[in-house]
Amino acid sequence: MFLYVLKRLLQSVVTILLVVTIVFLLLRLLPTDYYFTEDELMKLTEQQKHDRLQAAGFLDHPLTQLVRFYKQLFTEFDLGTSRRIQANQPVISVIGSKFEVSMRLGLISLGISLVLGVCFGVLQARYKDGIFDHLGTAYTVFVNAVPSLVTYSLVLAFGARVLGLPSMYSMRKPELSSILPVVCLSIGSIAGYMLWTRRYMVDELNKDYIRLAKLKGMSTRSVMYRHVLKNAFVPLAQYLPYSILLTVGGSLLVERFFSVPGMGPLLTDAIARYDTTVVQGVVMLYATLGILGVFLGDVLMTLIDPRIHLGKKGGTR
């Protein structure tokens, strides 16, 4: 197990560095004019532009720039300075302020989604083909069939007009203005956890060991929670860390819809405004979250189910 974890950690680090390196070199293929704002392009002479680019190191060989980038990252934990999103501000500060907002909303919505989704999925499996199962299935189909923007518009209309909740996020009232974004973030996740919990539990209910447990006189409640839910939760647990880490990274659609100053719109804004240092930082963050989430999912799965062993010859068992 230890050797497997060490191997996967090394693979994860190499993958993250590879992704960041590719993005870094691709960004260096952009024309140097994107380094300047429109006003600077009109006011500066060619010599002044050349001097600025040379001072910033953009005229150096791309590999030289890459080595300098990693040296600053590993020795000073410096990702550079934003030029357009927040002029002359460290990229870490730009990302940190937005990451905090997305993390708070993401963790709250994930907690709500996990609790409600798993509970409702258990009830659907226990009362399969009953009225509750049909209602849960209808909800899942509705969420997956209706475009997200339509769903968010319905939530916004009901929350703002009927309940009087803020329609836009406000830093002055973060608790109250976070309600509608959290609801929108939770709607789709609840349906997903309901669907997969029900599916995995129904599969477990049809296995021989469940029939044997019932023949031995175990109550339905005991069978559902001691055996079925535990085994059905194993595949869900594999993707739980991945969901947590990506959720705290922000949601582009929801944060745009409610004007939340989070991570969601940051990458698209940085690309649109050619803020390459911010693009590099956000890509590194998302690559780290995604790869680390997959790794932690495998480890969590082995902790929940001791029958699964990682790193053995022949693969995962």
Backbone torsions as a table, in degrees:
resi	resn	phi	psi	omega
1	MET	NA	-45.0	-179.1
2	PHE	-62.2	-44.6	-179.8
3	LEU	-64.4	-37.5	178.7
4	TYR	-63.8	-46.3	-179.9
5	VAL	-61.4	-44.1	179.0
6	LEU	-61.8	-43.0	179.3
7	LYS	-63.0	-44.8	-179.2
8	ARG	-66.8	-35.7	177.9
9	LEU	-63.4	-44.1	178.2
10	LEU	-63.5	-42.1	177.8
11	GLN	-62.4	-39.6	-179.5
12	SER	-64.6	-44.5	179.7
13	VAL	-62.8	-44.3	179.7
14	VAL	-62.3	-41.7	-179.6
15	THR	-64.4	-43.4	179.0
16	ILE	-61.6	-45.9	179.6
17	LEU	-63.8	-36.2	179.1
18	LEU	-66.2	-43.6	179.0
19	VAL	-62.6	-47.1	-179.0
20	VAL	-63.9	-39.4	179.7
21	THR	-63.2	-44.8	-179.9
22	ILE	-62.3	-46.3	179.6
23	VAL	-63.2	-42.1	179.6
24	PHE	-58.9	-48.0	-178.0
25	LEU	-68.8	-36.5	177.9
26	LEU	-65.3	-38.3	178.6
27	LEU	-65.3	-26.2	179.3
28	ARG	-74.8	-8.2	176.2
29	LEU	-83.1	-11.4	178.8
30	LEU	-67.2	148.8	175.9
31	PRO	-60.1	144.6	-177.4
32	THR	-67.4	-16.3	178.1
33	ASP	-61.1	-26.1	-179.1
34	TYR	-68.9	-11.2	178.0
35	TYR	-71.2	-25.2	-174.5
36	PHE	-103.7	153.3	173.0
37	THR	-78.3	171.2	-179.3
38	GLU	-63.0	-39.8	179.1
39	ASP	-64.6	-41.0	180.0
40	GLU	-65.9	-37.6	178.4
41	LEU	-62.5	-33.1	-178.3
42	MET	-81.1	-33.6	-172.4
43	LYS	-91.8	-34.8	-173.4
44	LEU	-81.7	145.1	174.2
45	THR	-81.5	168.5	-179.8
46	GLU	-61.8	-37.5	179.3
47	GLN	-66.6	-39.7	178.5
48	GLN	-65.7	-39.0	176.7
49	LYS	-63.4	-44.1	179.8
50	HIS	-60.5	-43.0	-178.9
51	ASP	-64.7	-40.3	-179.9
52	ARG	-67.2	-42.8	179.3
53	LEU	-64.7	-39.3	179.6
54	GLN	-67.0	-40.7	178.8
55	ALA	-64.7	-34.5	-180.0
56	ALA	-81.8	-8.5	178.8
57	GLY	84.8	10.1	-177.2
58	PHE	-78.1	-11.4	178.1
59	LEU	-94.9	-4.1	176.1
60	ASP	-71.6	164.4	177.4
61	HIS	-61.4	140.4	-178.9
62	PRO	-52.3	-38.3	179.2
63	LEU	-67.6	-34.9	175.8
64	THR	-64.9	-41.9	177.1
65	GLN	-64.1	-38.3	179.8
66	LEU	-64.9	-44.4	178.4
67	VAL	-62.1	-42.0	179.0
68	ARG	-63.7	-39.0	179.1
69	PHE	-62.1	-47.7	-179.5
70	TYR	-69.3	-33.2	177.9
71	LYS	-64.4	-44.3	176.9
72	GLN	-65.1	-37.1	-178.3
73	LEU	-66.9	-46.5	-174.1
74	PHE	-82.4	-25.8	-178.6
75	THR	-95.5	-35.0	-176.1
76	GLU	-120.3	-2.1	-173.7
77	PHE	50.9	49.2	-176.9
78	ASP	-114.4	121.3	179.0
79	LEU	-98.1	7.5	-179.6
80	GLY	101.3	-171.0	-176.5
81	THR	-122.3	135.7	177.1
82	SER	-70.7	139.2	-179.1
83	ARG	-104.8	-23.7	-173.6
84	ARG	-131.9	-39.3	-179.7
85	ILE	-61.9	-54.6	172.0
86	GLN	-137.5	95.0	-170.2
87	ALA	-54.4	130.1	175.4
88	ASN	65.6	18.2	175.9
89	GLN	-100.8	141.1	177.4
90	PRO	-58.6	140.5	-179.1
91	VAL	-60.1	-36.5	179.6
92	ILE	-61.9	-38.6	178.0
93	SER	-68.1	-40.1	178.9
94	VAL	-61.8	-47.5	-179.7
95	ILE	-68.7	-41.0	-176.5
96	GLY	-60.9	-43.0	-178.6
97	SER	-65.5	-35.3	-179.5
98	LYS	-83.3	-33.5	180.0
99	PHE	-63.7	-35.7	179.8
100	GLU	-61.3	-42.2	-179.9
101	VAL	-66.4	-48.1	-179.4
102	SER	-63.9	-38.4	-179.0
103	MET	-63.7	-43.3	180.0
104	ARG	-62.7	-49.4	179.8
105	LEU	-64.9	-41.4	-177.1
106	GLY	-65.6	-43.6	-178.2
107	LEU	-68.9	-38.2	177.5
108	ILE	-63.5	-47.6	-178.8
109	SER	-65.4	-36.9	179.7
110	LEU	-67.3	-41.1	177.4
111	GLY	-61.0	-44.6	178.2
112	ILE	-63.5	-44.9	-177.9
113	SER	-63.2	-43.3	-177.3
114	LEU	-65.7	-46.9	-178.5
115	VAL	-64.6	-52.7	-176.8
116	LEU	-68.5	-43.2	-177.4
117	GLY	-63.0	-45.9	-179.9
118	VAL	-67.9	-43.0	179.8
119	CYS	-61.9	-46.6	179.5
120	PHE	-66.8	-36.9	177.4
121	GLY	-64.3	-37.6	176.9
122	VAL	-63.6	-43.7	179.6
123	LEU	-65.1	-37.8	177.4
124	GLN	-62.8	-42.9	-179.9
125	ALA	-68.6	-39.9	-178.5
126	ARG	-66.6	-40.4	-179.2
127	TYR	-110.0	51.6	-177.6
128	LYS	-56.9	136.4	-179.8
129	ASP	69.1	10.8	175.6
130	GLY	-91.6	-176.1	-176.8
131	ILE	-64.9	-38.2	-179.6
132	PHE	-66.9	-38.2	178.5
133	ASP	-64.1	-41.1	179.5
134	HIS	-66.7	-39.6	178.7
135	LEU	-66.0	-42.3	178.5
136	GLY	-63.9	-40.7	178.2
137	THR	-65.2	-39.8	178.2
138	ALA	-63.0	-40.7	178.2
139	TYR	-63.0	-44.9	-179.8
140	THR	-62.3	-43.7	179.6
141	VAL	-64.9	-41.0	-180.0
142	PHE	-61.8	-47.3	-177.6
143	VAL	-63.4	-40.0	-177.9
144	ASN	-78.0	-25.9	-176.1
145	ALA	-87.6	-35.8	-176.3
146	VAL	-84.8	133.4	177.5
147	PRO	-55.9	144.6	-175.7
148	SER	-58.7	-39.7	-178.6
149	LEU	-62.8	-34.5	177.0
150	VAL	-66.5	-44.4	178.3
151	THR	-61.2	-45.0	-179.9
152	TYR	-63.9	-36.5	178.8
153	SER	-65.4	-38.8	177.5
154	LEU	-65.4	-42.8	178.0
155	VAL	-62.8	-43.9	-180.0
156	LEU	-62.5	-45.5	-178.9
157	ALA	-62.7	-45.1	-179.1
158	PHE	-69.2	-45.2	-176.6
159	GLY	-68.5	-40.1	-176.7
160	ALA	-80.1	-43.2	-174.4
161	ARG	-85.7	-38.1	-176.6
162	VAL	-89.2	-47.4	-176.5
163	LEU	-93.5	-13.1	178.1
164	GLY	74.7	24.4	-179.9
165	LEU	-81.2	152.9	178.6
166	PRO	-61.0	136.0	-179.5
167	SER	-85.6	-17.3	179.6
168	MET	-127.5	148.9	-179.1
169	TYR	-70.4	138.8	179.6
170	SER	-131.4	130.7	177.1
171	MET	-69.3	-19.7	178.0
172	ARG	-76.5	-32.9	178.1
173	LYS	-127.9	67.8	-174.8
174	PRO	-66.2	-34.1	-177.7
175	GLU	-65.8	-50.3	-176.9
176	LEU	-70.2	-41.7	-177.0
177	SER	-77.3	-6.1	178.2
178	SER	-87.0	-12.0	-173.1
179	ILE	-62.1	-52.8	-177.5
180	LEU	-65.6	-43.7	174.9
181	PRO	-59.6	-39.3	178.8
182	VAL	-64.9	-40.9	178.3
183	VAL	-61.5	-45.0	-179.5
184	CYS	-65.8	-38.1	177.4
185	LEU	-66.7	-29.9	-174.7
186	SER	-83.8	-27.9	-172.0
187	ILE	-56.8	-52.8	-178.5
188	GLY	-67.8	-38.0	-178.5
189	SER	-68.1	-38.0	177.1
190	ILE	-59.5	-45.7	179.3
191	ALA	-61.6	-39.9	179.8
192	GLY	-65.1	-46.3	179.2
193	TYR	-66.4	-36.5	176.0
194	MET	-60.5	-49.0	-176.3
195	LEU	-60.5	-49.8	-174.9
196	TRP	-75.8	-34.0	176.1
197	THR	-63.6	-46.0	178.1
198	ARG	-61.2	-45.1	-177.1
199	ARG	-62.5	-47.7	-178.7
200	TYR	-66.7	-37.4	-179.1
201	MET	-70.4	-38.5	177.1
202	VAL	-63.8	-38.8	176.4
203	ASP	-62.0	-42.2	-179.9
204	GLU	-67.2	-36.1	-178.6
205	LEU	-64.2	-23.4	-179.0
206	ASN	-90.6	3.6	-178.7
207	LYS	-86.9	159.5	-173.2
208	ASP	-65.2	-36.3	-175.9
209	TYR	-67.2	-25.1	176.6
210	ILE	-72.9	-42.5	176.8
211	ARG	-61.8	-39.6	179.0
212	LEU	-64.9	-40.6	179.1
213	ALA	-63.3	-38.5	178.1
214	LYS	-69.2	-37.2	177.7
215	LEU	-65.3	-28.6	178.4
216	LYS	-77.4	-5.0	176.0
217	GLY	99.2	9.0	178.2
218	MET	-68.3	140.2	-179.9
219	SER	-69.3	157.9	179.7
220	THR	-61.0	-40.1	179.5
221	ARG	-61.7	-44.9	-179.3
222	SER	-64.4	-42.4	179.3
223	VAL	-63.7	-42.1	-176.6
224	MET	-64.8	-44.1	-171.8
225	TYR	-93.7	-29.9	-178.2
226	ARG	-86.1	-27.2	-175.8
227	HIS	-119.6	-57.3	-171.4
228	VAL	-65.3	-53.2	-177.1
229	LEU	-62.9	-40.5	-178.9
230	LYS	-61.5	-46.4	-179.3
231	ASN	-73.5	-33.4	-179.4
232	ALA	-73.0	-23.9	-177.4
233	PHE	-78.8	-15.8	-177.7
234	VAL	-59.2	-51.8	178.8
235	PRO	-65.5	-29.6	176.5
236	LEU	-67.9	-38.5	-178.4
237	ALA	-63.8	-27.6	-179.3
238	GLN	-63.0	-32.9	-177.4
239	TYR	-101.6	-0.5	-178.1
240	LEU	-64.8	-51.1	178.0
241	PRO	-59.8	-38.2	177.9
242	TYR	-60.7	-43.3	179.3
243	SER	-64.7	-41.4	-179.1
244	ILE	-62.6	-49.2	-175.0
245	LEU	-67.7	-38.6	178.9
246	LEU	-73.5	-31.5	179.3
247	THR	-64.8	-41.1	-179.6
248	VAL	-71.0	-11.0	176.9
249	GLY	-79.0	-5.3	175.7
250	GLY	96.7	159.7	178.3
251	SER	-119.7	119.4	-176.7
252	LEU	-60.1	-48.5	-173.5
253	LEU	-67.8	-49.3	-177.3
254	VAL	-65.3	-43.6	-177.4
255	GLU	-69.4	-32.7	173.3
256	ARG	-66.8	-43.5	-173.7
257	PHE	-63.8	-38.8	-176.9
258	PHE	-106.7	11.9	178.3
259	SER	56.3	43.3	178.4
260	VAL	-82.7	126.2	-179.4
261	PRO	-80.4	62.0	-176.6
262	GLY	-111.9	-162.0	-176.0
263	MET	-75.1	-25.7	-173.4
264	GLY	-48.7	-58.6	-176.9
265	PRO	-81.0	-5.7	-170.7
266	LEU	-63.0	-45.2	-177.1
267	LEU	-65.1	-45.5	-180.0
268	THR	-64.9	-38.5	177.7
269	ASP	-64.7	-41.9	-179.5
270	ALA	-65.2	-38.8	178.1
271	ILE	-67.3	-44.4	-178.2
272	ALA	-63.9	-31.5	-177.3
273	ARG	-101.6	8.3	175.6
274	TYR	56.4	40.2	175.1
275	ASP	-91.2	85.4	-169.7
276	THR	-65.2	-33.8	-179.2
277	THR	-66.6	-38.0	177.1
278	VAL	-68.8	-40.1	177.4
279	VAL	-57.6	-45.6	180.0
280	GLN	-60.7	-43.4	-178.6
281	GLY	-66.4	-42.9	-179.1
282	VAL	-68.6	-40.0	177.6
283	VAL	-61.4	-42.8	178.0
284	MET	-61.7	-41.3	179.5
285	LEU	-63.0	-49.3	-178.2
286	TYR	-66.2	-38.0	177.2
287	ALA	-63.5	-41.7	179.1
288	THR	-65.1	-44.9	-179.4
289	LEU	-62.7	-46.1	-177.7
290	GLY	-65.6	-48.0	-177.3
291	ILE	-69.3	-41.0	178.2
292	LEU	-66.1	-35.0	178.7
293	GLY	-63.7	-42.2	178.1
294	VAL	-64.3	-42.0	180.0
295	PHE	-63.6	-48.0	-179.7
296	LEU	-65.5	-30.3	177.2
297	GLY	-62.7	-42.6	177.4
298	ASP	-63.2	-41.8	-179.7
299	VAL	-66.9	-43.6	-180.0
300	LEU	-62.6	-37.2	179.8
301	MET	-61.7	-39.1	179.4
302	THR	-71.7	-30.8	179.1
303	LEU	-71.2	-35.0	-180.0
304	ILE	-76.2	-41.2	-178.5
305	ASP	-117.3	101.8	-178.0
306	PRO	-66.1	-11.6	178.7
307	ARG	-72.5	-17.5	-178.7
308	ILE	-90.2	126.4	179.3
309	HIS	-121.6	132.8	-179.2
310	LEU	-105.6	147.2	175.6
311	GLY	86.4	1.6	178.0
312	LYS	-81.1	160.2	178.9
313	LYS	-66.0	130.1	-179.3
314	GLY	103.1	-5.1	174.3
315	GLY	102.0	-164.3	-177.6
316	THR	-76.5	135.0	-179.2
317	ARG	-133.5	NA	NA
